[in-house]
Amino acid sequence: MDKVSEYQDSGTFRGKYTALKKAIENVFNLYDGTINLNLLISDGNMMYAFNHYSSKPMYMLRRSKAYGDAILISTKELTDENWEVIPRDRLLAINNGEIEMLSSPFFDEELDK
């Protein structure tokens, strides 16, 4: 979170999504890409999910209700519904039950092997 704050306080182009991407890249640089990381963060409005832990994939379930859409996130498929795997090494941003953005992969395939 310190790296997110540092990014937000520097330069002219800022944004939580970009700051979080930079912070995740910083973590991987610190550990030379050898860290297992699942991340779920919310700022009260947006929810961000990131998966880089091969033995613990992250899943999402999209639900539509009369009061609006929702997306549930888990490291296990909790019901018999149609859970989708969150793509590995990509930052997912969700707002009010809708996917706002899915980043391109953070790393080339060689790092994942």
Legacy VTK file of the C-alpha trace (Angstrom):
# vtk DataFile Version 3.0
C-alpha trace
ASCII
DATASET POLYDATA
POINTS 113 float
0.000 0.000 0.000
2.986 2.284 0.556
3.926 1.890 -3.118
0.359 2.749 -4.146
0.548 5.923 -2.044
3.978 6.821 -3.439
2.694 6.512 -6.993
-0.442 8.511 -6.225
1.688 11.330 -4.779
4.100 11.553 -7.730
3.884 12.697 -11.326
0.978 14.094 -13.248
-0.737 10.862 -14.292
-2.303 9.137 -11.336
-5.020 6.625 -10.668
-5.650 3.786 -8.256
-5.643 1.127 -10.967
-2.294 2.216 -12.380
-0.869 2.715 -8.886
-1.880 -0.808 -7.905
-0.313 -2.221 -11.084
2.941 -0.418 -10.271
2.847 -1.688 -6.668
2.344 -5.298 -7.803
5.210 -4.965 -10.286
7.362 -3.614 -7.438
6.567 -6.661 -5.256
7.595 -9.016 -8.046
10.789 -7.058 -8.644
11.651 -7.292 -4.929
11.229 -11.083 -4.982
12.636 -11.665 -8.482
9.266 -13.080 -9.520
9.488 -15.994 -7.063
6.564 -15.005 -4.830
3.116 -16.623 -4.776
0.507 -13.895 -4.544
-3.265 -13.725 -4.543
-4.560 -10.254 -3.917
-8.053 -8.915 -3.283
-8.295 -5.224 -2.424
-11.195 -2.815 -2.214
-11.184 0.937 -1.759
-14.864 0.937 -0.815
-15.990 1.465 -4.403
-13.772 -0.601 -6.660
-12.607 -4.154 -6.037
-9.297 -5.358 -7.465
-8.232 -8.997 -7.854
-4.864 -10.395 -8.907
-3.773 -14.042 -9.055
-0.222 -15.341 -9.230
-0.378 -18.505 -7.149
-0.491 -21.583 -9.369
-1.871 -23.978 -6.733
-4.579 -21.507 -5.605
-6.396 -20.060 -8.624
-8.983 -17.354 -8.065
-12.536 -17.656 -9.324
-15.338 -15.202 -9.948
-19.061 -15.727 -10.154
-21.284 -13.194 -11.889
-24.781 -12.849 -10.495
-27.682 -10.691 -11.613
-30.288 -9.726 -9.071
-33.298 -7.440 -9.177
-31.285 -4.822 -7.275
-28.217 -5.029 -9.548
-25.304 -7.148 -10.649
-22.656 -8.644 -8.385
-19.383 -10.482 -8.807
-18.202 -12.851 -6.091
-14.496 -13.706 -5.749
-13.064 -16.823 -4.093
-10.126 -19.236 -4.207
-12.667 -22.096 -4.302
-15.791 -22.737 -6.314
-18.276 -22.410 -3.467
-21.425 -23.501 -5.317
-22.402 -25.553 -8.366
-22.835 -22.348 -10.378
-20.672 -21.293 -13.336
-17.497 -19.986 -11.627
-14.921 -18.522 -14.013
-11.177 -18.661 -13.424
-9.685 -15.185 -13.085
-6.846 -15.044 -15.616
-3.460 -15.458 -13.992
-1.074 -12.487 -13.780
-3.700 -9.936 -14.796
-5.253 -7.226 -12.649
-9.038 -7.299 -12.629
-10.979 -4.168 -11.622
-14.659 -4.522 -10.684
-17.135 -1.714 -10.044
-20.745 -2.302 -8.968
-20.792 -5.862 -10.257
-19.275 -4.972 -13.615
-15.768 -5.612 -14.873
-14.211 -2.223 -15.512
-10.826 -3.431 -16.700
-8.684 -6.527 -17.109
-5.001 -5.760 -17.620
-2.757 -7.422 -20.116
-0.496 -10.087 -18.546
2.128 -8.667 -16.198
4.782 -11.171 -17.246
5.766 -13.243 -20.222
4.961 -16.948 -20.099
8.524 -17.888 -19.165
8.102 -16.451 -15.642
4.985 -18.552 -15.083
6.764 -21.840 -15.759
LINES 1 114
113 0 1 2 3 4 5 6 7 8 9 10 11 12 13 14 15 16 17 18 19 20 21 22 23 24 25 26 27 28 29 30 31 32 33 34 35 36 37 38 39 40 41 42 43 44 45 46 47 48 49 50 51 52 53 54 55 56 57 58 59 60 61 62 63 64 65 66 67 68 69 70 71 72 73 74 75 76 77 78 79 80 81 82 83 84 85 86 87 88 89 90 91 92 93 94 95 96 97 98 99 100 101 102 103 104 105 106 107 108 109 110 111 112
